[in-house]
Amino acid sequence: MASVGEEESDVVLTNVEGDEPAPIMMKNPSQEDVSMEKFWELLTKLDRHARLKALANEAIKKLFLTWNHC
């Protein structure tokens, strides 16, 4: 019986049709896409996400500390 490491080394990706990467389509952004209002809205969402992620990471650390001291 093969070990897990050997099984993974035998995996072959078979659904790829060629070596050429798909072209990346770029478009010129519209005025709406670059408005300051939209920019600040996205920046606010990003900041909120970063704060929530930091809080979640801190909660995880506290749980691990609590778990390890039991």
Distance bins in CASP14 RR format, pairs under 12 A and 6 or more apart:
PFRMAT RR
TARGET T0000
AUTHOR 0000-0000-0000
RMODE 2
METHOD distances of the structure
MODEL  1
1 7 0 0 0 0 1 0 0 0 0 0 0
2 8 0 0 0 0 1 0 0 0 0 0 0
2 9 0 0 0 0 1 0 0 0 0 0 0
2 10 1 0 0 1 0 0 0 0 0 0 0
2 11 0 0 0 0 0 1 0 0 0 0 0
3 9 0 0 0 0 1 0 0 0 0 0 0
3 10 0 0 0 0 0 1 0 0 0 0 0
4 10 0 0 0 0 0 1 0 0 0 0 0
4 11 0 0 0 0 0 1 0 0 0 0 0
5 11 0 0 0 0 1 0 0 0 0 0 0
16 22 0 0 0 0 0 1 0 0 0 0 0
27 33 0 0 0 0 1 0 0 0 0 0 0
28 34 0 0 0 0 0 1 0 0 0 0 0
29 35 0 0 0 0 1 0 0 0 0 0 0
29 38 0 0 0 0 0 1 0 0 0 0 0
29 39 0 0 0 0 0 1 0 0 0 0 0
30 38 0 0 0 0 0 1 0 0 0 0 0
31 37 0 0 0 0 0 1 0 0 0 0 0
31 38 0 0 0 0 0 1 0 0 0 0 0
32 38 1 0 0 1 0 0 0 0 0 0 0
32 39 0 0 0 0 0 1 0 0 0 0 0
32 41 0 0 0 0 0 1 0 0 0 0 0
33 39 0 0 0 0 1 0 0 0 0 0 0
33 42 0 0 0 0 0 1 0 0 0 0 0
34 42 0 0 0 0 0 1 0 0 0 0 0
35 41 0 0 0 0 1 0 0 0 0 0 0
35 42 0 0 0 0 0 1 0 0 0 0 0
36 42 0 0 0 0 0 1 0 0 0 0 0
36 43 0 0 0 0 0 1 0 0 0 0 0
37 43 0 0 0 0 0 1 0 0 0 0 0
37 44 0 0 0 0 0 1 0 0 0 0 0
38 44 0 0 0 0 0 1 0 0 0 0 0
38 45 0 0 0 0 0 1 0 0 0 0 0
39 45 0 0 0 0 0 1 0 0 0 0 0
39 46 0 0 0 0 0 1 0 0 0 0 0
40 46 0 0 0 0 0 1 0 0 0 0 0
40 47 0 0 0 0 0 1 0 0 0 0 0
41 47 0 0 0 0 0 1 0 0 0 0 0
41 48 0 0 0 0 0 1 0 0 0 0 0
42 48 0 0 0 0 0 1 0 0 0 0 0
42 49 0 0 0 0 0 1 0 0 0 0 0
43 49 0 0 0 0 0 1 0 0 0 0 0
43 50 0 0 0 0 0 1 0 0 0 0 0
44 50 0 0 0 0 0 1 0 0 0 0 0
44 51 0 0 0 0 0 1 0 0 0 0 0
45 51 0 0 0 0 0 1 0 0 0 0 0
45 52 0 0 0 0 0 1 0 0 0 0 0
46 52 0 0 0 0 0 1 0 0 0 0 0
46 53 0 0 0 0 0 1 0 0 0 0 0
47 53 0 0 0 0 0 1 0 0 0 0 0
47 54 0 0 0 0 0 1 0 0 0 0 0
48 54 0 0 0 0 0 1 0 0 0 0 0
48 55 0 0 0 0 0 1 0 0 0 0 0
49 55 0 0 0 0 0 1 0 0 0 0 0
49 56 0 0 0 0 0 1 0 0 0 0 0
50 56 0 0 0 0 0 1 0 0 0 0 0
50 57 0 0 0 0 0 1 0 0 0 0 0
51 57 0 0 0 0 0 1 0 0 0 0 0
51 58 0 0 0 0 0 1 0 0 0 0 0
52 58 0 0 0 0 0 1 0 0 0 0 0
52 59 0 0 0 0 0 1 0 0 0 0 0
53 59 0 0 0 0 0 1 0 0 0 0 0
53 60 0 0 0 0 0 1 0 0 0 0 0
54 60 0 0 0 0 0 1 0 0 0 0 0
54 61 0 0 0 0 0 1 0 0 0 0 0
55 61 0 0 0 0 0 1 0 0 0 0 0
55 62 0 0 0 0 0 1 0 0 0 0 0
56 62 0 0 0 0 0 1 0 0 0 0 0
56 63 0 0 0 0 0 1 0 0 0 0 0
57 63 0 0 0 0 0 1 0 0 0 0 0
57 64 0 0 0 0 0 1 0 0 0 0 0
58 64 0 0 0 0 0 1 0 0 0 0 0
58 65 0 0 0 0 0 1 0 0 0 0 0
59 65 0 0 0 0 0 1 0 0 0 0 0
59 66 0 0 0 0 0 1 0 0 0 0 0
60 66 0 0 0 0 0 1 0 0 0 0 0
60 67 0 0 0 0 0 1 0 0 0 0 0
61 67 0 0 0 0 0 1 0 0 0 0 0
61 68 0 0 0 0 0 1 0 0 0 0 0
62 68 0 0 0 0 0 1 0 0 0 0 0
62 69 0 0 0 0 0 1 0 0 0 0 0
63 69 0 0 0 0 0 1 0 0 0 0 0
63 70 0 0 0 0 0 1 0 0 0 0 0
64 70 0 0 0 0 0 1 0 0 0 0 0
END
